[in-house]
Amino acid sequence: MKTLLIALLLSCVGLLGCHSNTIDDHKLQKAIRALPDPQTGAMAEKELLNGGKKALEELLWISQGIGEKAAIVQAMVAINCRALPRFSFSNAGYETLLGTFAAKLAVNIMLEKPSLAASMTRSSNPFRRAMAVVSQCNNAREIAQFAKTLKNDPSPLVRSVLLAAIDSVREQMDESEYKHLKYENQIAQTLSQKDCDESNISRIAKKILDGSFGQGTIENSNGSLLIGVKRNDGRFIMLCPACALAVYEKTASKGVFPSWLLEPILYFGIVGPQQLHKAMELLKRDLDKYPRETKNMTIARLINAGGNPPNVAIMPKDRWEAMNPVIIEALARQKKPMAQRLIKKYLLCEGIFSNEKLIKSVGLVDSKPLLDELFDIAENCTDGIVPAFCGLLRASDPRAGSLLHRIMKRDFLDDEVLLDLQEFATAEICSELERLAENGLEHAKTALEKIRPYKCSPQMSGTKQ
């Protein structure tokens, strides 16, 4: 037994194949971002397949970003799920999205490891439970089991996916395994303008005030807009803009200000001018009542819709807001000097993950303007410092040395940094590494240990290599 354990441990170290629950956050994020890249996607997929529950949960979280229904359909396509025809949804425009790659890989992980699918059925997130069902949609035995464990699931999404899966394998199941399940429509009610009477508005407002109803989904198609209110049973009441305005006014009169009822009217822009003007006036009136963490986005949407709030300055509160196109557009509309800098940064930094190899390759061509742009990336883009440093290092650009301190102070020492130091480190870089190591930077000490068989040997310090 002891011999077997040692053999297993050695195989883990040697093959790096036993890290299903220990994949670090940086490697996890990097692998996910590499999925759409034809050159790196296969390697990233292999690493994530061995990433265990942690990788699966991250993939599901990212896939949910393209929309729950879209992600479910992409997952069904990936495994040729026979329930797919019961979900009418176009694939157009989704094929190249990161969330699509994430959804397809997540469902394949659960298909290969049903125990992970079973664990996802116990998640508090309905989307994860639904994706677990999708992963086993062609397996009558697993679907029969899900029919028992999820028969009272409160989520309409989970029930609809489960019922579609049952339909597709019904001939392989006993009727007793599914007859207790009923089809339910996820939309409980749709209120058009003619339905905005006092009784309906008061009923919905009262439920929002007591916390029973909350923010729901939004439907925007064929020139019409419906704003969802989520009921406590998981189903939605869909409001036309006129009803949403009326409900908001009712709750605001009682001291509750659900701006999510009004903001879609601004940014979808397919409502009449009177409704748009009224939504803007209500948002401006109640601006100081909204939560601090979402106020900037509310202000930005007001500005972008043409409803400049008087004497209100917008200032990004963190780097994520500073890279948000909605915030940047609002700053540009207000002619703020920082808008130009943020636009340049956005254009410079967007897409770093998918272009790391290209950025590093700049160091192999003789182009000072391109090297200048690499240094701009290193200075401005948090995610770009590693490939930019590697590119400058490959070109023997002295500016690489000025970035070394930041590289060595990162939470982790990147493999690509070590590989490029082994091949391209100059005497100046070696001297700077030694100085940083003497000052106590652990990553600098590690880097010197790793690259000394190739570069930075003590007898070569201070000489050109």
N, C-alpha and C positions, 0 to 999 in steps of 0.2 A: 504493500500500500504506500509506504514511504517512498519507495523507488518511483512509483507511478506519479506521485505528487511532485517529486523533483523534476521528473521528465516533463510534466505539464508546465511547471514554472519556467523551465529552460526554453520550452517551445514558445511560451508567451514572450520571453525576452528576445528570443532570436527572430521570431516572425512578426512581432508586434501585432499579433492577431487576437490577443485576449484582453483588449481594452474596452470591452463593450460598455462598461459603466464608468470608465476613467478618462474618456476622451476629454481633453481640456477645452475650455470655451473658445480659445483662439483657433485651434485646429478645427473645431466643430463649425464655427462661422466661416472659416476660410474654405472648408470643404463644401459647405452648402452654396457659397457664392460661386464656387468653381463649376457647379453642376451644368449650367448652360453652355460652358466653353467646350467645343468639340475636342480640343487637345487635352484638357484636364478633367473633363466630366466623368470619364470611365474610372479614373483613379479615385476621384472624390466619391463617386458612388460606392466603390468598394470599401472605402474607409467608413462611410456612413452606414453601410449595411452591417458593419461590425460595431457600430456605435451604441447599440443597445437602446434602452428606454429613453435615455437622455437625448440621443440623436433623433429618435422617433418623435418625441414631444416637440422638439425644435422644428422639425420638418412640418409637423401638423400645424404649428403656430404660424409658420410662414405661409403655408398653403392656404390657410384661412383668410389671408390677406387679399386673395383675388376674388373672394366671395365664396360663401359656403357651398352654394349650388354649383358654381363653376368648378370648385375644387373637387367636389364629389363626382361630377361628370368626367373630369380629367382622370381621376383615379379609376373610374369604371372603364374608360377607354384603355388605360394602361394594362389592365388584366383581362380585357375582353369580357367584362361582366355582362351576363345575359339580361340583367335588369335595366341596362342602358336605354333601350327603346322607351321605357316608361318615364324617362326624364328628357323633356324637350328643351335642349339648350344648344346654342351654336358654339362650335369650337373656335370660330373665327376670332383672331386677335389674341388668343390665349396661349398659342403654341410655344411662344418664346419667353413667356413670363417665368421668373424664378419660382413663383408660387406653383406653377404647373409642374415644373420639374420636381419640386418638393412634394406635391401631392402624389405624383406617380411613384416616387421612390418610397414614400411613407407607406403606401398601400402594398407595395411589393415586400417591404420589410415585414409587415403584419401577415402577408400571405405565406412567407417563408417561416415565420415564427408565430404560430397561432397563439402561443402563450402571451405574447405582447398584445395581440388583438384582444384577448380575453381581459388583460389588465386595462386596456383602454375603454372597455365597456363599463368599467367601474369609475371612470373619470367623471368629475363634476361638469365637464364641458360637453354639451350635447353634440357638437361637431365631431369631437374625438370619438364619441360613442358611435355616431353615424358612420364615420370612416372605418371603424373596426368592423361594422356589419358589411360595408362595401368589400373589405379585404377578403371576406369569406363568402361572397355572394354566389359563387358557383358551387359551394360545398353544402349539400343538403343537410348533412349531419350537423355541421356547425350552425347553420341557419336555424335548424330545429332547436338547438340549444339556446340560441339568442332569443328565439320566440318565447322561451320560458323565462329567461332572465330579464328580458326587456319588455315583457308584455304590458307592464304598467308604467313604462317610461313616460315622463311628463312632456317630453319634447316632440312636437309635431314633426320636426326634421328626422329624428331617429325613427319614429313610427312609419313615416312615409318611405324611408330607405328600407326598413325591415320588411314592410309589406310588398315593396317592389321586388326585393330579393326572394321572398316567399313565392311570389307569382312566377318567378323565373325557374324555380326548382320544385314547383308544386307537385309535379308528377312523381317526384322521388320521395315525397313526404306523405305521412299519414294525415288525414284530415284533422284528427284530434290534436295535432301539433300546432295548427294555426287557426282553427275555427273561432277561437275566442278573441281574435284580433279584428278591429274594425278600421275601415278607412276613415280618415278625418282630414278635413281641409285646414291648411295652416292659417288661412285667412278667415277669421271669425266673422268679420263685418267690414264693409266698405261704405264710408259715408261720403256721398257726393254733395254738391252745394245745396241741393234741395233737402238734404237730410240734416242740415245744420240748425235744427230747431232747439229750443231751450232745454228740453228734456234730455236729448242726446248729449249736448254740450255740457250740461250740469253733471250728468252721470259720469262722463269721462274725466272732467275736471276734478270731481270729488275723489275718484280713484287715484289720480295723480297726486292729489294733496295728501291722501293717507298712505301713499307709497305702494299701493297695490299695482298700479300701472307705471310703466317707465318707457324709456327710449326704445324704439323699435327700428325696423328696417325702412329703407326708402325705395320706392319704385318710380323710375323715371324712364318712360318709354312712350313712343308714338305721340310726342308732344303733350303728354299729361304727366302730372306729378302727384304722387300719393305719399304721405308722411305717416310712418307706422308708429302706433302706440302699442307697446308689448303688454299683454295681460298677464296676470299671475299664473295662468295655466299654460303659458308659452305661446299662445296664439296671438295674432295681431289684429288690431282695428286700424284700418287704413283711412286716413283723413285727406280730403282734398285741401288745398291751401286755405280756402275760406273757413273750413271747419277748424283747421289748425290754428288760424288767427283767433277765432272765437274761443277756443279752448284756452289758448295762452292768456287772453285778456281775462278770462274767468279765474284762472289760477293766480295771475299777477295781482288781481284785486284782493286775493287772500294772502299775499306775501310769498308766493312761490313762483319762480321765474324760469321755466324750462325753455331755455333759448334754442334747444334742439328742435322745437316745433317750428321755429321761424327761420333758422339759418338755411335750410334747404331751399326756401323760397328765394333766397339771395343768390346762391351759387349755381342753381340749375337754370334760372333765368327763363323759364318757359311759362310764366304766369302773367296775368294782366298787369298793366302799370299801376292800377289802384292797389292791388294786393301787394305788389313789390314795394310801393311807397309806404303802405301801412306797416309792413314788416320792418322796414328800415326805421321808421319813426318809433316803433315800439322798442326795438333793440337799442336805439340811441337813448331813449328815455330811461331804460333800465340798465344801462351799461355798468353802473357801479354796483349792481346787485349780482352780477355773474361771478362764478368762481374765478379766483385769480389765475389758476393754472390753465384755464381755457379762454381767458378774456382776450389775449392777443389775437387768437384766431377769429374771435367774434369781431373785433375791431377791423382786422384785415379783410374779412369778408364784407363788412360794411363799406369799407373804402373801395374795394374792387367792384362792388355793385353800384358805385356812384353816390353812396350816402355818407360822405365825409363827416364823421362826428366832430363837432367843434372843440378846439383846444385839447385834442387827444393825440398824444404822441405814441407811436408804436415803437417798441424796442424789443428785439429778440431776447428771450430770457435765457436761452441756452443754445448750444451749437446745432441742435436738431431744428429748432425754430429758425436759426440763421440759414439753414439749408432747405427750408420749406418754401416751395415756389409761391404759395399763397401769400406768405409773409413778405417775400421779396417783391412780388408784384405790388403789394400795398405800399411798400417803401418807395418803389419807383414812381407810383402814382402821386405820392406826396412830395416827390422831388428831393428825397432825403439823400445826402451825399453818400451814405453807406450803401445805398442800393447798387451803385455801380461796382463797388468792391465785392459785394455779396454775389452779384450776378457773375462776375469774373470767377469768383471762388467756386460757385456752383458749376459753371461750365468746365472749370479746371478739374474739380474733384469728383464730379458725378461719373460713375462707371469705373472707378479705380480698381475695384475687385476683379472685374472681368478683363482688365487690360494690364495686369501686373507684369506679365511676361513681355509685353510690348514696351512698357515703361522701362524695364530693366535693359531691354535691347538697345535703347537709345545710346547707352554707353559704348556700344560697339561700332557706332558710325561716327564719322568726323563732322559734327555739326554743333557749333557753339550756341546758336539760337535754341536748338532742341535741349542742350544741356542747361541753358538758362531756364527753360521751361520746367525741366526736372527739378531744379532748385526751388522754383516757385511752388511746385507740388509738395516738396518736402516742407516748405515753410508754411503752407496754407492748409494742407489736407492731412488730417489725423491718420487716415487709413493709407496715405500715400508715402509716408516717410521711408518705409522699408524698401519698396521697389525703386523709389527715387534715389535713396542712398546707394543701392546696388548699382544703379545705372551710372551714377557719378563715380563710384569706386572703379567700375570697369573702364571708365575713360581716364583714370588717374587724375581726375579733377580735384584740385586741392580743397574744394568746398565739401568733399566727402568727409574730410577730417573734422570739419566744424559740426557735422551732424552726428559724429560717433558718440558723443556724450549722451544725446537723446536716445540713440539706438540702444545703448547699454543700460539705460535707466528704465527701459520698458519692462513690463511685468514678465515677459518671456523673451528668450533669445531665439530668434527665428533661424530655422535650418538654412534658408536661402542666404541669410547674412553670413553664416559660417562657411558655406560653400564658396561664396564669392570672395570672402576674406582669404580662404585657402589659395584661391587662384590669382587674385588681383591686388592683395595688400601690398602697399609700398612701404618704404622705410619710415616715412612720415606717419603713416597709419599705424605701423607697429609701435613707434615711439608714443603716439597718443594712447594706444591701447595699454601700454605699460604704465603710463602716467595714471590712467583711470583705474587700473588694477591696484596700483600703489595707494590710491585714494580710497580703496575699499569697495569698489564696484564689483560685485560677484560675477556679473555677466562678462565683464572685461577679463577677469581671471579665467573663467571658463573658456572664453574665446581664445585666449592665448594658449591654453592647454591643448585645445582642439586643433589649432592651425600650426603649431610649432613644427610638426613633422614636415610641413610644406613651406611655411613662411615664418618670419619673426623669430628665427633662432637667435639666442643671445649673442653669438659671435657676429651676427649680421645686423644687429641693432645700430641704427644711425647711419647705415650705408645704403646706397641705392640697390634695389633688387630687380 
